[in-house]
Amino acid sequence: MARVINYSAFQSLALLIIRVALAMVFLFHGSQKLFGAFGGPNYMQFSKYLAAMHVPLPMEGAILSGCAEFFGGLIFLIGTGQRIIAIPLAFNMLVAVAFTIHNGFACTNKPPGCEYPLVLLFVVVAMGLLGPGEYTLDRLFKRPTKIMA
Protein backbone atom coordinates (compact mmCIF):
# COMPACT_ATOMS: atom_id res chain seq x y z
CA MET A 1 0.00 0.00 0.00
CA ALA A 2 1.34 3.41 -0.99
CA ARG A 3 1.97 5.91 1.77
CA VAL A 4 0.19 9.26 1.35
CA ILE A 5 2.10 12.35 2.40
CA ASN A 6 0.28 15.58 3.03
CA TYR A 7 2.81 18.03 1.61
CA SER A 8 0.65 20.98 2.55
CA ALA A 9 0.91 20.09 6.25
CA PHE A 10 4.68 19.54 5.94
CA GLN A 11 5.10 22.85 4.11
CA SER A 12 3.08 24.67 6.76
CA LEU A 13 5.15 23.03 9.49
CA ALA A 14 8.37 24.06 7.72
CA LEU A 15 7.09 27.65 7.41
CA LEU A 16 6.20 27.62 11.12
CA ILE A 17 9.72 26.45 12.03
CA ILE A 18 11.30 29.19 9.90
CA ARG A 19 8.89 31.80 11.31
CA VAL A 20 9.72 30.85 14.91
CA ALA A 21 13.46 30.95 14.19
CA LEU A 22 13.16 34.39 12.57
CA ALA A 23 10.93 35.60 15.40
CA MET A 24 13.55 34.57 17.97
CA VAL A 25 16.31 36.40 16.10
CA PHE A 26 14.31 39.59 15.54
CA LEU A 27 12.78 39.66 19.03
CA PHE A 28 16.25 39.22 20.52
CA HIS A 29 17.92 41.95 18.47
CA GLY A 30 14.93 44.30 18.57
CA SER A 31 14.69 44.10 22.36
CA GLN A 32 18.44 44.73 22.58
CA LYS A 33 18.14 47.84 20.42
CA LEU A 34 15.01 49.22 22.07
CA PHE A 35 15.34 48.24 25.72
CA GLY A 36 18.95 47.17 26.26
CA ALA A 37 17.78 43.61 26.98
CA PHE A 38 20.13 40.62 26.85
CA GLY A 39 23.17 42.83 27.43
CA GLY A 40 22.55 44.87 24.28
CA PRO A 41 22.52 48.60 23.76
CA ASN A 42 19.31 50.52 24.23
CA TYR A 43 18.07 52.86 21.52
CA MET A 44 20.22 55.75 22.85
CA GLN A 45 23.43 53.73 22.70
CA PHE A 46 22.46 52.17 19.38
CA SER A 47 21.88 55.64 17.91
CA LYS A 48 25.44 56.61 18.94
CA TYR A 49 26.70 53.48 17.16
CA LEU A 50 24.76 54.47 14.03
CA ALA A 51 26.08 58.05 14.25
CA ALA A 52 29.65 56.71 14.41
CA MET A 53 28.93 54.82 11.17
CA HIS A 54 27.66 58.08 9.62
CA VAL A 55 24.10 56.78 9.25
CA PRO A 56 21.78 59.74 8.59
CA LEU A 57 19.22 60.45 11.37
CA PRO A 58 20.78 57.99 13.82
CA MET A 59 18.19 58.39 16.62
CA GLU A 60 15.28 57.88 14.22
CA GLY A 61 17.12 54.99 12.59
CA ALA A 62 17.77 53.33 15.96
CA ILE A 63 14.12 53.56 16.98
CA LEU A 64 12.79 52.46 13.58
CA SER A 65 15.27 49.58 13.35
CA GLY A 66 14.49 48.40 16.88
CA CYS A 67 10.73 48.64 16.30
CA ALA A 68 10.91 46.85 12.95
CA GLU A 69 12.88 44.01 14.52
CA PHE A 70 10.95 43.73 17.80
CA PHE A 71 7.44 44.07 16.39
CA GLY A 72 8.44 42.19 13.24
CA GLY A 73 9.54 39.32 15.47
CA LEU A 74 6.18 39.34 17.24
CA ILE A 75 4.30 39.37 13.95
CA PHE A 76 6.43 36.56 12.50
CA LEU A 77 5.72 34.55 15.65
CA ILE A 78 1.94 34.85 15.34
CA GLY A 79 2.00 34.74 11.53
CA THR A 80 -0.72 37.32 10.97
CA GLY A 81 0.55 40.29 8.97
CA GLN A 82 3.79 38.58 7.99
CA ARG A 83 3.71 39.72 4.36
CA ILE A 84 3.27 43.35 5.42
CA ILE A 85 5.99 43.39 8.11
CA ALA A 86 8.41 41.66 5.73
CA ILE A 87 8.74 44.98 3.85
CA PRO A 88 10.18 47.10 6.69
CA LEU A 89 12.22 44.14 7.94
CA ALA A 90 13.71 43.62 4.48
CA PHE A 91 14.50 47.33 4.24
CA ASN A 92 16.11 47.20 7.69
CA MET A 93 18.30 44.27 6.65
CA LEU A 94 19.14 45.97 3.33
CA VAL A 95 20.42 49.00 5.25
CA ALA A 96 22.42 46.69 7.53
CA VAL A 97 23.95 45.02 4.46
CA ALA A 98 24.77 48.40 2.91
CA PHE A 99 26.58 49.55 6.06
CA THR A 100 28.51 46.29 6.59
CA ILE A 101 29.38 45.20 3.04
CA HIS A 102 32.61 47.23 3.05
CA ASN A 103 33.81 44.96 5.90
CA GLY A 104 33.67 41.93 3.59
CA PHE A 105 31.34 38.96 3.69
CA ALA A 106 32.20 36.98 6.84
CA CYS A 107 30.40 37.85 10.05
CA THR A 108 33.56 36.75 11.89
CA ASN A 109 35.51 39.70 10.45
CA LYS A 110 36.37 42.53 12.81
CA PRO A 111 34.20 44.57 12.26
CA PRO A 112 31.63 42.05 11.01
CA GLY A 113 30.81 41.71 7.33
CA CYS A 114 27.43 41.51 5.63
CA GLU A 115 26.90 37.73 5.86
CA TYR A 116 24.38 37.74 8.73
CA PRO A 117 22.13 40.61 7.61
CA LEU A 118 22.27 39.33 4.01
CA VAL A 119 20.98 35.89 5.00
CA LEU A 120 18.25 37.50 7.11
CA LEU A 121 17.33 39.73 4.16
CA PHE A 122 16.94 36.75 1.82
CA VAL A 123 14.93 34.71 4.33
CA VAL A 124 12.63 37.65 5.16
CA VAL A 125 11.98 38.32 1.45
CA ALA A 126 11.31 34.62 0.82
CA MET A 127 8.93 34.42 3.78
CA GLY A 128 7.18 37.57 2.59
CA LEU A 129 6.61 35.92 -0.77
CA LEU A 130 5.61 32.53 0.66
CA GLY A 131 3.34 33.74 3.43
CA PRO A 132 2.98 32.26 6.90
CA GLY A 133 1.46 28.87 6.08
CA GLU A 134 -1.54 27.35 7.82
CA TYR A 135 -0.26 27.46 11.41
CA THR A 136 -0.96 31.04 12.50
CA LEU A 137 -2.66 32.49 15.54
CA ASP A 138 -5.62 33.89 13.59
CA ARG A 139 -6.26 30.54 11.92
CA LEU A 140 -6.15 28.84 15.32
CA PHE A 141 -9.09 30.93 16.51
CA LYS A 142 -10.92 31.19 13.19
CA ARG A 143 -14.28 29.49 13.33
CA PRO A 144 -15.44 27.45 10.38
CA THR A 145 -17.87 29.26 8.12
CA LYS A 146 -21.34 27.77 7.87
CA ILE A 147 -22.57 27.30 4.33
CA MET A 148 -26.24 28.00 3.86
CA ALA A 149 -28.04 25.74 1.46
C-alpha positions, 0 to 999 in steps of 0.5 A, a space after each residue: 500500500 502506498 503511503 500518502 504524504 500531506 505536503 501541505 501540512 509539511 510545508 506549513 510546518 516548515 514555514 512555522 519552524 522558519 517563522 519561529 526561528 526568525 521571530 527569535 532572532 528579531 525579538 532578541 535583536 529588537 529588544 536589545 536595540 530598544 530596551 537594552 535587553 540581553 546585554 545589548 545597547 538601548 536605543 540611545 546607545 544604538 543611535 550613537 553606534 549608528 552616528 559613528 557609522 555616519 548613518 543619517 538620522 541615527 536616533 530615528 534609525 535606531 528607533 525604527 530599526 528596533 521597532 521593525 525588529 521587535 514588532 516584526 519578530 512578534 508578527 512573525 511569531 503569530 504569523 498574521 501580517 507577515 507579508 506586510 511586516 516583511 517589507 520594513 524588515 527587508 529594508 532594515 536588513 538591506 540598510 544593515 547590508 549596505 553599512 557592513 558590506 565594506 567589511 567583507 562577507 564573513 560575520 567573523 571579520 572585525 568589524 563584522 561583514 554583511 553575511 548575517 544581515 544578508 541571510 536574514 534579508 533573503 529569508 525575510 523576502 522569501 517568507 514575505 513571498 511565501 506567506 505564513 502557512 496554515 499554522 498562524 494564531 488567527 487561523 487557530 481561533 478562526 471558526 469554520 464558516 457555515 454554508 447556507 443551502 
